[in-house]
Amino acid sequence: MTDKSGITKTIGVVCCTALVMLGGFFALRANVLNQLLTTFVAVVWGVASVGLLFYSLNLIAQNFNTKIYNKIVPYIFIGPAVLIMAWYLLIPTVRSLGLSFMDKKSEHFVWFDNYKYLFTDKTMLTSIRNTVIWLFFGTGFSVLVGLITAILAERSYIEKTAKTFIFLPMAISMVGAGVIFKFMYAFRPVGSEQIGLLNSIVVTLGGQPQNWLGKAPWNSLFLIVIFVWLQTGFALVVLSAALKAVPEDMIEAARIDGAGEFRILVQIIIPNIRSSLISVSTTIFLAALKCFDIVFSMTNGLYGTEVLASQQYKQMFKFLHYGRGSAIAILILIAVSPVIYYNLKEFKDKEVFK
């Protein structure tokens, strides 16, 4: 242990930190300042509190001998983050699990009735079917188009320009993309002026205007096109970087041995970028599960386009049925758990987590 002056300093800093954190909390909670000033104070207070917190914890650790200090200091710096993650993720998950076994008003246990509803209600079955379609086609086409464009861009003299234009949609929110494509898919009755791009082309070519978003299950595929448009840029950037790491001498040796381009792709390129493909696929897979934005802005779940995310929103905030909404949330959690586990296993095999 250190001398008394060190301990006194530690106690003083800890008390000061506690006063700053509690004082700022109660001051902001009182809400006596205007919005702009409150935001400024919150940012300054938050940064100062975090800095003082870590400084205080480090001072406490320094009161122990070097051996103990080296053991506990990593936990000091990751501890607050773990506690925050537990507070905002673990506790709500456990609470949602409990609510999923209760009735609409969360007053009485109904056990598995909410889960039974998920797999017997016609709308819910449609939502599950559409979610599977989103996961399969949304993820598959995004990765496939991203890989193809990455390979083609590598061989183009306008590589940087092409990648920039393909990546640009990533800057657009899903709601913004939905608004853009709503004008592309817009439908007016026969004889009316068509304001939608697709129907304008169809009518110009002598065809009849189509209600692109009104025909299930094809309308889900038209919505997936928006998702693919947004996610292709992400897949392109990651896979393009992975392609540059593929040894050129392996490809040249394969060509000398008479291997065609497709064989080179399957037997050399894909095995070498496997980890990047998995990373991209799982990231887009998780994004596809949260496709609420596109569905909500385009159809609001009408015409058989409901997905689990949109149904969860409606059950929770429109019908105020917290039991069913929580059950859907748990179902989504179960769906993503194998993907998260597989990712963690891949990281462990690569010794990312040591």
Protein Blocks (a to p, Z undefined) as FASTA:
>chain_A
ZZfklmmmmmmmmmmmmmmmmmmmmmmmnopacfklmmmmmmmmmmmmmmmmmmmmmmmm
mmpcfklmmmmmmmmmmmmmmmmmmmmmmmmmmmmmmmmmpcfkopacehjmmmmmmmmp
mklmmmmmmmmmmmmmmmmmmmmmmmmmmmmmmmpcklmmmmmmmmmmmmpcfklmmmmm
mmmmpccdehiacfbfklmmmmmnopacddfklccfklmmmmmmmmmmmmmmmmmmmmmm
mmmmpcfklmmmmmmnopafklmmmmmmmmmmmmmmmmmmmmmmmmmmmmmmmmmmmnno
pghiacfklmmmmmmmmnopaklmmmmmmmmmmmmmmmmmmmmmmmmmnomaZZ
